């Protein structure tokens, strides 16, 4: 973008549509949600994500956020530098593992003073709209609230989730859980390493669970990472890895499994798209782990059902941190002595087991007041999601539901919900195909009909700055309708 162009305030709104060939012309690159500033003031953190011509398409297409804003600026521009603190105040709300409102808006920036971005900035120089009320952080948040119908504020703190809505009538919401399944997988393995839970007697159960993930995990990057761990397991996790003479190496963080990220470096962290609770101690990891187990149960073949059953039971028994939870789960595993012959049997057993867990927790949470008020435990699926699953429904004297289920309909619901629908968001992004790029995001493939938007359109908007440069914001929605979240806890 030249200086004369930068000084012009444009007011044109256009739809941005490119072919898949044009979208593929940008090579995927890595992204960092939080970039520590170099120099003496290392305590400061940039929340906005830096984009350039090599990662622009891939980051916007890959983000789990529903919307994105891009600031086009010049590093030599005094007004741009003065505006940065305002932009960062807003970015703090939406970006990074400590985001107050994660998964809503991805805040990014492009430096048009860098030669690498010349073509990218030129592309948008005539496709922007001046917004006179976005010069401060307060005004930018107000503009976002106006367009989203939200009520975010600069003073919001984490887990103030009054914007969450419960709507159990929409089965499509599970599609966003694929990000939570990835994050739950990554956290589960971090817990195993951090708490040194791999012992001689637990190695086999970990290997079996990794085998299950390598074949049937709904995320391609988690399948790939699990397979890599298996191939290098003896090197990454030697039998004597926790022996005293290995402790110095472990404390220095060198080698072995501790440096390996099972789902890759690019897995979004701290977002909890589908599994986010209204309180900081509800849902999240446990919800994501349940979603993972259910997704595995509907992907296996009949001949793998008994193997999957034992792998899941042993994994929870050996590696789940909650002692009461894992003992209760393992008791239910041990009480089932008849081998599974079909994947249907295993999927229905896991579904029944989860309902028993929820029924038990409902009583405790009701008496102690520890449940999530917006996402209370329920018997799954509710009628709003699967009316055909119910043959009859009544309540006992103790208030617990007595349900006569149509097991064929329940199994059909589970396979659609945790199978096809869960993976639908990744299929839209072509993540489950065979195409692979050689960038950091290994399973990112060009969109079929738009530069960054699966829905096929984007709205470019500019934020007015001073005569020294132009600040531009690029707003896009990659879903036609943002849907509220509701799930089985």
C-alpha positions in Angstrom: 0.0 0.0 0.0 1.6 3.3 -1.1 1.6 6.5 1.0 -1.1 8.2 -1.1 -3.3 5.2 -0.9 -2.7 5.0 2.9 -3.8 8.6 3.3 -7.1 8.1 1.5 -10.2 7.2 3.6 -12.3 4.8 1.5 -15.9 3.9 2.0 -16.7 1.0 -0.3 -18.3 -2.3 0.8 -17.8 -5.3 -1.3 -18.2 -9.1 -1.2 -14.9 -10.9 -1.4 -15.1 -14.0 -3.5 -12.1 -15.9 -4.9 -11.7 -19.3 -6.5 -10.1 -22.2 -4.7 -7.1 -21.8 -6.9 -6.6 -18.2 -5.7 -7.2 -19.3 -2.1 -4.6 -22.0 -2.4 -2.0 -19.6 -3.7 -1.4 -18.5 -0.1 0.8 -21.0 1.7 -0.3 -22.0 5.2 1.8 -20.7 8.1 1.9 -20.9 11.8 0.0 -18.7 14.1 0.6 -17.6 17.7 -2.3 -16.4 19.7 0.0 -14.8 22.3 3.3 -13.3 21.1 5.6 -12.2 23.9 7.2 -8.8 23.1 10.9 -8.9 22.7 13.2 -6.3 24.4 13.4 -5.1 27.9 9.6 -5.1 28.6 9.0 -8.9 28.4 6.1 -8.8 30.7 3.9 -7.2 28.0 1.9 -9.5 25.7 0.4 -9.0 22.4 -3.1 -10.5 22.2 -3.8 -9.7 18.5 -2.5 -12.3 16.1 0.0 -11.1 13.5 -0.9 -12.0 9.9 1.0 -11.8 6.7 0.6 -12.9 3.1 1.9 -16.4 3.9 -0.6 -17.2 6.7 -3.5 -14.8 6.1 -5.9 -17.3 4.5 -4.9 -20.3 6.6 -5.3 -18.6 10.0 -8.7 -17.1 9.2 -9.9 -20.3 7.8 -8.5 -22.4 10.6 -9.7 -20.3 13.6 -12.5 -21.7 15.8 -13.8 -18.2 16.3 -17.1 -17.4 14.5 -15.9 -13.9 13.4 -12.6 -12.2 12.7 -11.3 -8.6 12.6 -8.2 -7.7 10.7 -6.4 -4.4 11.4 -4.3 -3.1 8.4 -1.7 -0.7 9.7 1.8 0.7 9.1 4.5 0.3 11.7 5.9 3.8 11.0 2.5 5.5 11.5 2.4 7.4 14.9 -1.4 7.2 15.0 -1.3 3.4 14.4 1.2 3.0 17.3 -1.1 5.1 19.5 -4.1 3.0 18.5 -2.4 -0.3 19.3 -3.2 -0.1 23.1 -6.9 0.4 22.3 -6.9 -2.5 19.9 -5.1 -4.8 22.4 -7.7 -4.0 25.0 -10.3 -5.4 22.8 -8.1 -8.3 21.6 -7.6 -9.3 25.3 -11.4 -10.1 25.5 -11.3 -12.6 22.6 -7.9 -14.0 21.9 -5.7 -16.5 23.6 -6.0 -19.2 26.3 -7.0 -16.6 28.9 -9.6 -14.9 26.7 -12.7 -13.6 28.5 -15.0 -14.5 25.6 -13.1 -17.1 23.5 -14.3 -18.5 20.2 -16.3 -15.4 19.3 -14.0 -12.9 17.5 -10.4 -13.5 16.3 -8.5 -10.2 16.6 -5.7 -9.9 14.1 -3.4 -7.4 12.4 -1.4 -6.9 9.1 1.6 -4.6 8.9 1.3 -3.0 5.4 4.7 -1.4 5.8 6.4 -4.8 5.3 7.2 -5.7 1.7 5.9 -9.2 2.1 2.4 -7.8 2.6 2.3 -5.4 -0.3 0.0 -7.5 -2.5 -2.2 -8.4 0.4 -2.7 -4.8 1.4 -3.2 -3.6 -2.2 -5.9 -6.3 -2.5 -7.9 -4.7 0.3 -7.0 -1.0 -0.4 -10.1 -0.4 -2.4 -12.5 -2.7 -0.5 -12.8 -1.0 2.9 -15.4 1.1 4.7 -14.6 3.9 7.1 -15.9 3.5 10.6 -15.7 6.8 12.5 -16.8 5.3 15.8 -13.9 2.8 16.2 -11.1 5.1 17.2 -11.0 3.9 20.8 -11.3 0.6 22.5 -14.7 1.5 23.9 -16.0 2.5 20.5 -14.7 -0.7 18.9 -16.3 -2.9 21.5 -19.5 -0.9 21.0 -19.3 -1.5 17.3 -18.8 -5.3 17.8 -21.8 -5.4 20.2 -23.9 -3.6 17.7 -23.2 -6.1 15.0 -23.3 -9.2 17.2 -26.2 -8.2 19.4 -23.9 -8.7 22.4 -23.0 -6.8 25.5 -19.3 -7.3 25.9 -17.3 -4.7 28.0 -13.7 -3.9 28.4 -13.9 -4.7 32.2 -15.3 -8.2 31.6 -13.4 -10.9 33.5 -13.0 -14.5 32.5 -16.0 -16.8 32.8 -18.6 -14.1 33.0 -20.6 -16.0 30.5 -24.0 -14.4 30.7 -24.1 -14.4 26.9 -24.3 -18.2 26.8 -27.7 -19.6 25.9 -29.1 -23.1 26.4 -30.9 -24.5 23.4 -31.1 -28.2 23.3 -33.3 -28.3 20.2 -30.4 -27.7 17.8 -28.4 -30.9 17.1 -26.0 -29.0 14.8 -24.2 -27.4 17.8 -22.1 -30.5 18.4 -20.2 -29.7 15.2 -18.2 -27.1 17.1 -17.2 -29.8 19.7 -14.5 -31.1 17.4 -12.2 -28.3 18.7 -13.0 -29.3 22.3 -12.3 -32.9 21.5 -8.9 -31.9 20.2 -8.2 -29.7 23.3 -9.4 -32.4 25.7 -7.0 -34.9 24.0 -4.1 -32.5 24.3 -4.9 -31.8 28.0 -5.3 -35.5 28.8 -1.8 -36.2 27.6 -0.4 -33.2 29.3 -1.8 -34.4 32.6 -0.3 -37.8 32.1 3.1 -36.3 31.5 3.0 -33.7 34.2 1.9 -36.1 36.9 4.3 -38.9 35.8 1.5 -41.4 35.4 3.2 -43.6 32.8 4.5 -46.6 34.7 5.5 -50.1 33.8 2.0 -51.3 34.6 0.2 -48.5 32.7 2.3 -48.4 29.5 0.2 -51.0 27.8 -3.1 -49.3 28.5 -1.7 -46.0 27.1 -0.5 -47.8 23.9 -3.9 -49.4 23.3 -5.7 -46.0 23.7 -3.2 -44.4 21.3 -3.9 -47.1 18.8 -7.6 -46.3 19.1 -6.9 -42.6 18.6 -4.6 -43.1 15.7 -7.4 -44.9 13.7 -10.6 -43.3 15.0 -10.0 -39.9 16.4 -12.3 -37.4 14.6 -9.5 -34.9 14.1 -6.9 -35.7 11.5 -4.1 -33.9 13.3 -4.8 -35.9 16.5 -4.8 -39.2 14.5 -1.5 -38.2 12.9 0.1 -37.2 16.3 -1.1 -40.4 18.0 0.4 -42.5 15.2 3.7 -40.6 15.5 3.8 -41.3 19.3 3.1 -45.0 18.7 5.9 -45.3 16.1 8.4 -43.6 18.4 6.9 -44.8 21.7 10.0 -46.6 23.0 12.2 -43.5 22.3 9.6 -41.0 23.6 8.6 -43.1 26.6 11.3 -45.6 27.6 10.4 -48.1 30.3 12.8 -46.4 32.8 11.7 -42.8 32.0 10.7 -42.1 35.6 13.7 -43.7 37.2 15.9 -41.5 39.5 18.7 -41.1 37.0 16.2 -39.8 34.4 14.8 -37.0 36.6 17.5 -34.5 35.7 16.7 -34.9 32.0 13.0 -34.6 32.7 13.4 -31.5 34.8 15.4 -29.8 32.0 12.6 -30.6 29.6 14.8 -32.4 27.1 13.5 -35.1 24.8 11.0 -37.9 25.4 7.2 -37.6 25.4 7.1 -34.4 27.4 8.1 -32.4 24.3 5.6 -34.0 22.0 2.2 -32.5 21.4 -0.2 -35.3 20.5 -2.5 -33.1 18.4 0.1 -30.7 17.1 1.1 -27.2 18.0 -1.8 -25.5 16.3 -4.7 -26.9 18.4 -6.7 -23.9 19.8 -6.4 -23.8 23.6 -8.7 -22.3 26.1 -11.7 -21.8 23.8 -14.1 -24.6 24.8 -16.5 -23.9 22.0 -19.2 -26.5 22.7 -18.1 -27.4 26.2 -17.8 -24.0 27.8 -19.6 -23.6 31.1 -21.0 -20.6 32.7 -18.6 -21.1 35.6 -14.9 -21.6 35.6 -15.1 -25.0 37.3 -17.8 -26.6 35.2 -17.8 -28.5 31.9 -14.6 -27.8 29.8 -12.2 -30.8 30.0 -14.6 -33.4 31.3 -17.2 -32.5 28.6 -14.6 -32.6 25.9 -13.4 -36.0 27.1 -16.9 -37.5 27.1 -17.4 -36.1 23.5 -14.1 -37.8 22.5 -15.2 -41.2 24.0 -18.6 -41.0 22.3 -17.0 -40.1 19.0 -14.7 -43.1 19.2 -17.6 -45.4 20.1 -19.5 -44.6 16.8 -16.4 -44.8 14.6 -15.1 -48.3 15.4 -15.9 -51.5 13.5 -17.7 -54.5 15.0 -14.5 -56.5 15.4 -12.9 -53.6 17.4 -15.7 -53.2 20.0 -14.2 -55.3 22.8 -10.8 -53.8 22.2 -12.3 -50.3 22.3 -14.2 -51.1 25.5 -11.1 -52.4 27.3 -8.9 -49.5 26.0 -11.4 -46.8 27.2 -11.9 -48.5 30.6 -8.2 -49.0 31.3 -7.4 -45.5 30.1 -9.9 -43.9 32.5 -8.8 -46.2 35.3 -5.1 -45.5 35.0 -5.0 -41.9 33.8 -8.1 -39.9 35.0 -7.2 -37.6 37.9 -10.5 -37.7 39.8 -10.2 -40.7 42.1 -13.9 -41.0 42.9 -14.9 -40.6 39.2 -12.5 -43.2 37.8 -13.3 -45.7 40.5 -17.0 -45.4 39.8 -16.4 -45.6 36.0 -14.2 -48.7 36.5 -16.8 -50.4 38.6 -19.3 -50.0 35.8 -16.7 -51.4 33.4 -16.0 -54.4 35.7 -19.7 -55.2 36.1 -20.0 -55.8 32.4 -18.6 -59.3 31.8 -20.1 -60.3 28.4 -17.8 -59.5 25.5 -19.0 -56.9 23.0 -19.6 -58.3 19.5 -20.7 -55.2 17.7 -19.9 -51.5 17.7 -23.5 -50.8 18.4 -23.3 -52.7 21.7 -20.3 -50.6 22.8 -21.8 -47.3 21.7 -25.0 -48.0 23.6 -23.1 -49.2 26.7 -21.1 -46.0 26.8 -24.3 -44.0 26.3 -26.0 -45.8 29.2 -22.9 -45.4 31.4 -22.8 -41.7 30.8 -26.5 -41.4 31.7 -25.8 -43.3 34.9 -23.0 -40.9 35.7 -25.2 -37.9 35.0 -28.0 -39.4 37.1 -25.6 -39.8 40.1 -24.2 -36.3 39.7 -27.6 -34.7 39.4 -28.4 -35.7 42.9 -25.0 -34.5 44.3 -25.1 -31.2 42.4 -28.7 -30.5 43.5 -27.9 -31.1 47.2 -24.6 -29.1 47.1 -25.4 -26.5 44.6 -22.3 -27.2 42.6 -23.8 -27.7 39.1 -23.7 -25.4 36.2 -27.0 -23.4 36.4 -27.1 -22.9 32.6 -26.0 -26.5 31.7 -27.5 -28.8 34.3 -26.9 -32.5 34.0 -29.7 -34.2 32.0 -30.6 -37.7 30.8 -29.4 -37.8 27.2 -30.7 -37.3 24.6 -33.7 -35.1 25.6 -36.9 -35.3 23.6 -36.1 -32.0 21.9 -33.1 -33.7 20.1 -34.6 -37.2 19.6 -38.3 -37.6 20.2 -38.2 -41.0 18.4 -35.7 -42.3 21.0 -38.6 -42.3 23.6 -41.2 -45.0 23.7 -42.5 -43.8 27.1 -41.4 -41.3 29.7 -42.5 -41.0 33.3 -41.1 -39.9 36.7 -40.5 -41.9 39.8 -41.5 -40.8 43.2 -37.9 -39.6 43.8 -38.1 -37.3 40.8 -35.8 -39.4 38.6 -37.0 -40.1 35.0 -38.2 -43.5 34.1 -37.6 -43.9 30.3 -38.4 -46.7 28.0 -35.9 -46.2 25.1 -36.1 -47.3 21.5 -32.5 -48.5 21.3 -32.4 -48.6 17.5 -33.4 -44.9 17.4 -30.9 -44.1 20.2 -28.1 -45.7 18.3 -29.1 -44.0 15.1 -29.0 -40.7 17.0 -25.6 -41.3 18.5 -24.0 -42.2 15.2 -25.4 -39.1 13.5 -24.7 -36.8 16.4 -21.2 -37.9 17.4 -20.3 -39.2 14.0 -21.5 -37.3 11.0 -22.5 -34.0 12.7 -19.5 -33.8 15.0 -17.2 -34.1 12.0 -19.2 -31.8 9.7 -17.3 -28.6 10.5 -14.0 -30.2 9.6 -15.5 -31.7 6.4 -16.6 -28.2 5.4 -12.9 -27.1 5.8 -11.7 -30.2 4.0 -9.8 -31.3 7.1 -10.8 -34.9 6.8 -9.6 -35.3 3.2 -6.3 -36.7 1.9 -4.8 -33.4 0.9 -2.1 -32.2 3.2 0.1 -29.1 3.0 3.7 -28.9 4.2 3.0 -26.0 6.6 2.7 -26.1 10.3 -1.1 -26.7 10.1 -0.7 -30.0 8.3 -4.3 -30.7 7.4 -5.3 -27.3 6.2 -6.7 -27.3 2.7 -7.9 -24.4 0.6 -11.6 -23.5 0.8 -13.6 -24.5 -2.2 -15.4 -21.2 -2.8 -14.0 -18.3 -0.8 -10.7 -16.8 0.3 -11.4 -17.4 4.0 -15.1 -18.0 4.5 -16.8 -21.4 4.2 -20.1 -19.6 3.8 -18.7 -18.0 0.7 -18.6 -14.3 1.6 -16.8 -11.7 3.7 -17.3 -8.1 4.5 -14.3 -5.7 4.5 -14.4 -2.7 6.7 -11.9 0.1 7.4 -11.2 1.9 10.6 -10.2 5.6 10.0 -6.9 6.7 11.3 -4.8 9.8 10.5 -3.2 11.2 7.4 -0.1 9.1 8.1 -1.8 5.8 7.5 -5.0 3.9 7.3 -6.3 1.4 9.9 -8.5 -1.1 8.3 -10.6 -3.8 9.9 -11.7 -6.9 8.0 -14.7 -8.5 9.4 -15.9 -11.8 8.3 -18.2 -14.5 9.5 -17.4 -18.1 8.6 -20.9 -19.4 9.6 -24.1 -18.2 8.1 -25.8 -18.2 11.5 -24.0 -18.2 14.8 -25.8 -20.7 17.0 -26.1 -20.9 20.8 -24.4 -23.8 22.5 -25.9 -26.6 24.4 -24.5 -30.0 25.2 -24.5 -33.0 27.3 -22.2 -32.2 30.2 
